[in-house]
Amino acid sequence: KRDGIVVVHNGIITNEHELWEKHQSIKRVSELDSELFPVLINIFLNKGDNLIDAIRKTFNEIEGEASVAILFENYNILILATNVGSLYFIKQDSDFLFVS
C-alpha cells in the first residue's frame, strides 16, 4: 500500500531503475518494483488525468510484464489490468476470484 493505493502485482518491471531516475522527486520506500504502480498512477492523477487514463499511462511507462489488481481509498472500485493477457476472473453470486 502506498499513497492510498493497494496493488497486487504479478510480473516484473524491467525499467524500474530508469523510472525511479526519471521521478527523482518521489522518495522510494521499498525495493519492490511494484511500488512504481501507485507512484506513477498518482503522478498522472495529480496532473489531472482521470483514473483510467492514469492507469493506461502507467502501463505505457513500464517495460516488462505486469498483471495487477488495484484498490483505491478514494474510489469504490477494483481495477484488474494486464499487459500480457494472463489475468482471469470469475464472479458467482457475491464471490469474486481472480488469478494471474
C-alpha positions in Angstrom: 0.0 0.0 0.0 1.2 3.4 -0.9 -0.5 6.8 -1.0 -4.0 5.4 -0.8 -3.5 2.7 -3.4 -3.1 -1.1 -2.8 -1.5 -3.0 -5.7 -1.2 -6.8 -6.1 1.3 -7.3 -8.9 2.4 -10.4 -10.7 5.3 -9.8 -13.1 8.4 -7.7 -13.3 9.1 -4.1 -14.3 12.4 -4.2 -16.2 12.9 -0.5 -16.4 12.3 0.3 -12.7 15.7 2.0 -12.2 15.1 4.3 -15.2 11.7 5.2 -13.9 13.0 6.0 -10.4 15.7 8.1 -12.0 13.1 9.9 -14.1 11.0 10.6 -11.0 13.7 11.5 -8.5 11.5 13.9 -6.6 9.5 10.9 -5.4 11.0 9.1 -2.4 11.3 5.3 -2.9 10.3 3.5 0.3 10.9 -0.1 -0.7 12.9 -2.3 -3.0 9.8 -3.7 -4.8 9.3 -2.8 -8.4 5.5 -2.9 -7.7 5.9 0.3 -5.7 6.0 2.1 -9.1 2.3 1.4 -9.8 0.9 3.7 -7.1 3.6 6.2 -7.6 3.0 6.5 -11.4 -0.8 6.4 -11.0 -0.7 9.2 -8.5 1.6 11.3 -10.7 -0.9 11.1 -13.6 -3.9 11.7 -11.3 -2.2 14.8 -9.9 -1.6 16.1 -13.4 -5.4 15.9 -14.0 -5.8 12.6 -15.7 -8.9 10.5 -14.9 -8.4 7.1 -13.3 -8.5 5.1 -16.5 -6.1 7.4 -18.3 -3.7 7.3 -15.3 -3.6 3.5 -15.4 -3.1 3.5 -19.2 -0.3 6.0 -18.9 1.3 3.9 -16.1 1.3 0.8 -18.3 2.8 2.9 -21.1 5.7 3.9 -18.8 6.6 0.5 -17.6 8.5 -2.2 -19.5 8.2 -5.8 -18.7 5.3 -7.9 -17.7 2.5 -7.0 -15.3 -0.8 -8.3 -14.2 -2.3 -6.2 -11.4 -5.2 -5.8 -9.1 -5.6 -2.2 -7.8 -7.7 -0.9 -4.9 -8.1 2.7 -4.0 -9.0 4.5 -0.8 -10.7 7.4 -2.8 -12.6 5.2 -5.3 -15.1 2.4 -4.7 -13.5 0.3 -7.5 -11.3 -2.7 -8.1 -9.1 -2.4 -11.3 -7.8 -5.6 -12.9 -5.3 -4.9 -15.7 -2.6 -6.8 -17.6 -0.2 -6.2 -20.4 0.4 -9.9 -21.0 -3.1 -11.3 -21.1 -2.7 -13.7 -18.2 -5.4 -12.4 -15.9 -8.6 -14.4 -15.2 -11.6 -13.9 -13.0 -14.9 -15.5 -12.1 -17.8 -13.9 -10.3 -20.5 -16.1 -8.9 -23.2 -14.5 -6.6 -21.2 -12.3 -4.2 -17.9 -14.2 -4.7 -15.2 -12.8 -7.0 -11.9 -14.5 -7.6 -9.0 -13.6 -9.8 -5.8 -15.2 -10.7 -2.8 -14.4 -12.8 
